[in-house]
């Protein structure tokens, strides 16, 4: 794997050394408290030092992480569409992106529960903020994705990523998860970047139909009743209205932790109908650019159709537009609960609180329009 050593996850041979580093971290006791609240950290340390494979880590640690997230912060965890997948086939899951960690992490739990192998997961280089985060991520089949740079660097990193994605699915025989666009959705609108489709095709430029058909693309729609990091997203959009937003040190890590701990209410994952060769052939007559745009739109259509709207979405829409159009979709108690959530906006000292409130409402209201 020397061609991809700069971005790939850890191999089984690298797990024992990674476990040594993880259990030696000063944060290890804190991690144990969340993942294994009823067990002694020394017992957890001995268990992890006995891991020899990626599967050991995922089964004994990440499975427990998911179970703790579900039991502590999700009131009802549901999913649909898993029956469309074949355990013998490998897929490229293209998901809407609402939470840095949980969108991919919870999907792994669904796959595991139904006898599928877990996927490799894209891991933005900006998130590799500490050696501990890198070790945990790469033990969890996460691979590095470079972002930014000049045009030449961007092209080279995109081609490298495209080659790696095709290698993982067609040669390594692993599935893979990637977000539909760079960065989380912060305005409630889930849109696939057509540049993502272009990147997929770079590693097989001779045949645009084959390039995507061989990747077995599966759109995924994740719907949170309470949007992870909703306040932080609204504040970021507020601060980026007139200038480029610059993240503060530790901001990504804070978003990861907030997303894990914040109550999310009901959460639904919809595994959409996979893209077939016939789906792609209907765009065969298009130019390359229009082909990429059409495939992105097809993914969007399936994600939007599968996205589950909650009472919060209808409440926010009515509040934002000063109407009661969707009054039958929520109860007085749900309305009061949502209005209570907006009082948290007062914690931020901003010059234009009305605009901040509107941006907060938009996160929940926009999916109703789409």
C-alpha positions as CSV (number, residue, x, y, z in Angstrom):
1,X,0.0,0.0,0.0
2,X,3.0,2.3,-0.4
3,X,1.0,4.5,-2.9
4,X,-1.4,5.4,-0.2
5,X,0.6,5.3,3.0
6,X,0.2,9.1,3.4
7,X,-3.6,8.8,3.8
8,X,-4.7,5.2,4.6
9,X,-6.0,3.9,7.9
10,X,-3.9,1.7,10.2
11,X,-3.4,-1.9,9.2
12,X,-3.8,-4.7,11.8
13,X,0.0,-4.8,12.3
14,X,-0.1,-1.1,13.5
15,X,-2.9,-1.6,16.0
16,X,-0.8,-2.8,19.1
17,X,1.5,0.2,18.9
18,X,-1.5,2.5,18.5
19,X,-3.1,1.0,21.6
20,X,0.0,1.7,23.6
21,X,-0.2,5.3,22.6
22,X,-3.9,5.6,23.3
23,X,-3.9,4.1,26.8
24,X,-0.9,6.2,27.7
25,X,-2.8,9.5,26.8
26,X,-3.7,11.8,29.7
27,X,-7.2,11.8,28.3
28,X,-7.6,8.0,28.5
29,X,-9.3,7.9,31.9
30,X,-11.8,10.5,30.7
31,X,-12.6,8.5,27.6
32,X,-13.1,5.4,29.8
33,X,-15.6,7.3,31.9
34,X,-17.8,8.0,28.9
35,X,-17.4,4.7,27.0
36,X,-17.2,2.3,29.9
37,X,-18.9,4.1,32.9
38,X,-19.2,0.9,35.0
39,X,-15.7,-0.5,34.4
40,X,-12.3,0.1,35.9
41,X,-9.9,2.1,33.6
42,X,-7.1,-0.4,34.4
43,X,-9.3,-3.2,33.1
44,X,-10.0,-1.3,29.9
45,X,-6.3,-0.6,29.6
46,X,-5.4,-4.3,29.8
47,X,-8.2,-5.1,27.3
48,X,-7.1,-2.6,24.7
49,X,-3.4,-3.6,25.0
50,X,-4.6,-7.1,23.9
51,X,-6.1,-5.8,20.7
52,X,-4.3,-7.0,17.5
53,X,-6.7,-6.0,14.7
54,X,-8.8,-3.1,13.6
55,X,-11.8,-5.3,14.1
56,X,-10.9,-5.8,17.8
57,X,-10.9,-2.0,18.2
58,X,-14.1,-1.4,16.3
59,X,-16.0,-4.3,18.0
60,X,-14.9,-3.6,21.6
61,X,-14.5,0.2,21.6
62,X,-16.4,1.9,18.7
63,X,-19.4,-0.4,19.2
64,X,-19.6,0.7,22.8
65,X,-19.1,4.4,21.8
66,X,-22.1,4.1,19.5
67,X,-24.2,2.3,22.2
68,X,-23.4,5.1,24.7
69,X,-24.3,7.8,22.2
70,X,-27.6,6.2,21.4
71,X,-28.5,5.5,25.1
72,X,-27.4,8.9,26.4
73,X,-28.3,11.4,23.8
74,X,-30.9,9.8,21.4
75,X,-34.4,9.1,22.4
76,X,-35.3,6.9,19.4
77,X,-32.8,5.5,16.9
78,X,-34.3,4.1,13.7
79,X,-33.2,3.2,10.2
80,X,-34.5,2.0,6.9
81,X,-33.3,0.6,3.6
82,X,-30.6,-1.8,5.0
83,X,-32.4,-4.7,3.2
84,X,-31.3,-3.2,-0.2
85,X,-27.7,-4.0,0.5
86,X,-25.8,-7.2,-0.2
87,X,-23.3,-8.3,2.4
88,X,-21.1,-9.6,-0.4
89,X,-20.9,-6.3,-2.3
90,X,-18.9,-3.2,-1.4
91,X,-20.5,0.3,-1.6
92,X,-19.6,4.0,-1.7
93,X,-22.0,5.6,0.8
94,X,-22.6,9.3,0.0
95,X,-24.2,10.9,2.9
96,X,-25.7,14.3,3.9
97,X,-23.4,15.7,6.6
98,X,-24.9,17.1,9.8
99,X,-22.4,16.0,12.4
100,X,-18.6,15.7,12.2
101,X,-18.4,12.2,13.7
102,X,-21.9,10.7,14.2
103,X,-23.1,10.6,10.6
104,X,-20.5,8.1,9.7
105,X,-20.1,6.5,13.1
106,X,-23.7,5.6,13.6
107,X,-23.9,4.1,10.1
108,X,-21.1,1.7,11.0
109,X,-23.2,0.5,13.9
110,X,-26.2,-0.2,11.6
111,X,-24.0,-2.1,9.2
112,X,-22.4,-4.1,12.0
113,X,-25.9,-5.0,13.4
114,X,-26.9,-6.4,10.0
115,X,-23.8,-8.5,9.2
116,X,-22.1,-6.0,6.9
117,X,-18.4,-5.1,7.2
118,X,-17.8,-1.5,8.4
119,X,-16.6,1.1,5.9
120,X,-13.6,3.2,5.6
121,X,-14.3,6.8,6.5
122,X,-13.0,10.1,5.1
123,X,-11.2,12.1,7.8
124,X,-10.5,15.8,7.0
125,X,-6.8,16.7,7.6
126,X,-8.1,19.7,9.6
127,X,-9.6,17.3,12.2
128,X,-6.2,15.7,12.9
129,X,-5.6,18.2,15.7
130,X,-3.8,15.8,18.1
131,X,-1.9,12.5,18.0
132,X,-4.7,10.9,20.1
133,X,-7.4,12.0,17.6
134,X,-5.3,10.6,14.7
135,X,-4.7,7.3,16.5
136,X,-8.4,6.8,17.3
137,X,-9.4,7.8,13.8
138,X,-7.0,5.6,11.9
139,X,-7.8,2.6,14.2
140,X,-11.4,3.2,13.2
141,X,-10.7,2.8,9.4
142,X,-10.6,6.6,8.8
143,X,-8.3,7.9,6.1
144,X,-6.9,11.4,5.6
145,X,-8.4,13.8,3.1
146,X,-6.5,17.0,2.3
147,X,-8.4,20.2,1.8
148,X,-7.4,23.6,0.4
149,X,-4.1,24.5,-1.2
150,X,-3.4,26.0,-4.6
151,X,-5.0,24.7,-7.8
152,X,-2.2,22.3,-8.6
153,X,-2.2,20.9,-5.1
154,X,-5.9,20.6,-5.0
155,X,-5.9,18.7,-8.3
156,X,-3.2,16.3,-7.2
157,X,-4.9,15.6,-3.8
158,X,-8.2,15.1,-5.6
159,X,-6.7,12.6,-8.0
160,X,-4.9,10.8,-5.2
161,X,-8.2,10.6,-3.3
162,X,-10.1,9.3,-6.3
163,X,-7.4,6.6,-6.9
164,X,-7.7,5.6,-3.3
165,X,-11.5,5.4,-3.3
166,X,-11.5,3.2,-6.3
167,X,-8.7,1.0,-4.9
168,X,-10.6,0.5,-1.6
169,X,-13.8,-0.6,-3.3
170,X,-12.5,-2.6,-6.3
171,X,-9.1,-4.0,-5.0
172,X,-9.2,-3.9,-1.2
173,X,-12.9,-4.9,-1.2
174,X,-14.0,-2.5,1.5
175,X,-16.9,-0.1,1.5
176,X,-16.4,3.6,2.0
177,X,-18.2,6.6,3.5
178,X,-17.9,10.1,2.3
179,X,-19.9,13.3,2.9
180,X,-21.8,14.8,-0.1
181,X,-19.8,18.0,0.2
182,X,-16.8,19.5,2.0
183,X,-17.9,20.4,5.5
184,X,-21.1,20.0,7.4
185,X,-24.4,21.4,6.3
186,X,-24.9,24.5,8.4
187,X,-28.0,26.0,6.8
188,X,-30.2,22.8,6.7
189,X,-29.9,22.4,2.9
190,X,-28.3,19.1,1.9
191,X,-26.6,19.6,-1.5
192,X,-24.2,17.3,-3.2
193,X,-21.1,19.1,-4.6
194,X,-20.8,18.2,-8.3
195,X,-17.1,18.5,-7.8
196,X,-17.4,15.4,-5.7
197,X,-18.8,13.4,-8.6
198,X,-16.0,14.8,-10.8
199,X,-13.5,13.6,-8.3
200,X,-15.0,10.1,-8.3
201,X,-14.5,10.0,-12.1
202,X,-10.9,11.2,-12.2
203,X,-9.6,7.7,-11.6
204,X,-11.4,6.3,-14.6
205,X,-11.6,9.1,-17.1
206,X,-12.1,6.9,-20.1
207,X,-15.7,5.8,-19.4
208,X,-17.9,8.1,-17.2
209,X,-20.6,5.5,-16.8
210,X,-18.2,2.7,-15.7
211,X,-16.4,5.2,-13.5
212,X,-19.4,5.6,-11.2
213,X,-21.1,2.2,-11.8
214,X,-18.1,0.3,-10.4
215,X,-18.2,2.3,-7.2
216,X,-21.8,1.2,-6.3
217,X,-22.9,4.6,-4.9
218,X,-25.5,4.5,-2.2
219,X,-27.0,7.9,-1.0
220,X,-27.7,8.1,2.8
221,X,-30.0,10.5,4.5
222,X,-29.5,11.1,8.2
223,X,-32.2,13.2,10.1
224,X,-31.7,14.5,13.6
225,X,-34.7,15.8,15.5
226,X,-32.3,18.2,17.3
227,X,-29.5,19.3,15.0
228,X,-26.1,18.6,16.4
229,X,-24.2,21.8,17.2
230,X,-27.2,23.9,16.1
231,X,-26.2,27.0,18.1
232,X,-22.6,26.8,17.0
233,X,-23.6,26.4,13.3
234,X,-25.9,29.5,13.6
235,X,-23.1,31.5,15.2
236,X,-20.6,30.5,12.5
237,X,-23.0,31.6,9.8
238,X,-23.6,34.8,11.6
239,X,-19.9,35.6,11.9
240,X,-19.2,34.7,8.3
241,X,-21.8,37.0,6.7
242,X,-19.3,39.7,5.7
243,X,-15.9,38.0,5.9
244,X,-14.3,34.6,5.7
245,X,-14.8,32.6,8.9
246,X,-11.6,31.6,10.7
247,X,-11.9,28.7,13.1
248,X,-10.6,29.1,16.6
249,X,-8.0,26.7,18.0
250,X,-9.8,23.5,19.2
251,X,-13.1,24.5,17.6
252,X,-13.4,21.2,15.6
253,X,-12.7,19.1,18.7
254,X,-15.3,21.1,20.6
255,X,-17.8,20.5,17.8
256,X,-17.1,16.7,17.9
257,X,-17.6,16.6,21.7
258,X,-20.7,18.8,21.5
259,X,-22.2,16.6,18.8
260,X,-21.7,13.5,20.9
261,X,-23.0,14.9,24.2
262,X,-25.9,17.2,22.9
263,X,-29.4,15.6,23.2
264,X,-30.5,14.8,19.7
265,X,-34.0,13.4,20.3
266,X,-35.1,11.1,17.5
267,X,-32.6,10.1,14.8
268,X,-33.3,8.3,11.6
269,X,-30.9,6.9,9.0
270,X,-32.3,6.2,5.6
271,X,-30.2,4.1,3.3
272,X,-31.5,5.1,-0.1
273,X,-31.8,3.2,-3.3
274,X,-28.4,2.6,-4.8
275,X,-27.5,4.2,-8.1
276,X,-27.7,1.6,-10.8
277,X,-26.1,1.4,-14.2
278,X,-29.5,2.2,-15.8
279,X,-29.7,5.3,-13.6
280,X,-26.4,6.5,-14.9
281,X,-27.1,5.6,-18.6
282,X,-29.9,8.0,-18.8
283,X,-27.2,10.8,-18.6
284,X,-24.9,9.2,-21.1
285,X,-25.7,11.8,-23.8
286,X,-24.7,14.7,-21.5
287,X,-21.4,16.5,-21.6
288,X,-19.0,15.5,-18.8
289,X,-19.8,18.6,-16.7
290,X,-23.5,18.2,-17.1
291,X,-23.2,14.5,-16.3
292,X,-21.5,15.3,-13.0
293,X,-24.3,17.8,-12.3
294,X,-27.0,15.4,-13.1
295,X,-25.6,12.6,-10.9
296,X,-25.2,15.0,-8.0
297,X,-28.9,16.1,-8.5
298,X,-30.0,12.4,-8.6
299,X,-28.2,11.8,-5.2
300,X,-29.8,15.0,-3.8
301,X,-33.3,13.8,-5.0
302,X,-33.0,10.5,-3.2
303,X,-31.6,12.1,0.0
304,X,-34.3,14.7,0.1
305,X,-37.0,12.2,-0.5
306,X,-35.7,10.0,2.4
307,X,-35.0,12.9,4.8
308,X,-37.4,12.7,7.7
309,X,-39.0,15.9,8.8
310,X,-39.7,16.3,12.6
311,X,-42.0,18.7,14.4
312,X,-39.1,21.1,15.0
313,X,-38.7,21.6,11.2
314,X,-42.4,22.6,10.9
315,X,-42.3,24.8,14.0
316,X,-39.2,26.6,12.8
317,X,-40.8,27.1,9.3
318,X,-43.9,28.7,10.9
319,X,-41.9,30.9,13.2
320,X,-39.5,32.0,10.5
321,X,-42.3,33.0,8.1
322,X,-44.8,34.2,10.7
323,X,-47.5,31.8,9.8
324,X,-49.3,28.7,11.0
325,X,-49.2,26.7,7.8
326,X,-47.9,23.5,9.5
327,X,-49.8,23.9,12.8
328,X,-51.2,20.4,12.5
329,X,-47.6,18.9,12.5
330,X,-46.7,19.8,16.1
331,X,-48.2,20.0,19.5
332,X,-48.3,23.0,21.9
333,X,-45.8,21.2,24.1
334,X,-43.4,20.7,21.2
335,X,-43.8,24.4,20.3
336,X,-42.9,25.4,23.8
337,X,-39.9,23.1,23.8
338,X,-38.6,24.6,20.6
339,X,-39.2,28.2,21.8
340,X,-37.2,27.3,24.9
341,X,-34.3,26.2,22.7
342,X,-34.2,29.6,21.1
343,X,-33.5,31.3,24.5
344,X,-30.0,29.7,24.4
345,X,-29.2,32.3,21.6
346,X,-29.1,34.9,24.3
347,X,-25.9,33.4,25.6
348,X,-24.1,35.0,22.6
349,X,-23.4,38.7,22.7
350,X,-24.1,39.8,19.1
351,X,-25.0,43.1,17.6
352,X,-27.9,41.7,15.6
353,X,-29.7,39.0,17.7
354,X,-32.7,38.9,15.2
355,X,-30.4,37.8,12.4
356,X,-28.8,35.2,14.6
357,X,-32.2,33.9,15.5
358,X,-33.2,33.7,11.8
359,X,-30.1,31.7,11.0
360,X,-30.9,29.3,13.8
361,X,-34.5,28.9,12.6
362,X,-33.2,28.4,9.0
363,X,-31.3,25.3,10.1
364,X,-34.6,23.6,10.9
365,X,-36.9,25.4,8.5
366,X,-35.0,25.0,5.2
367,X,-35.5,21.2,4.9
368,X,-39.3,21.8,4.7
369,X,-38.8,23.9,1.6
370,X,-36.4,21.5,-0.1
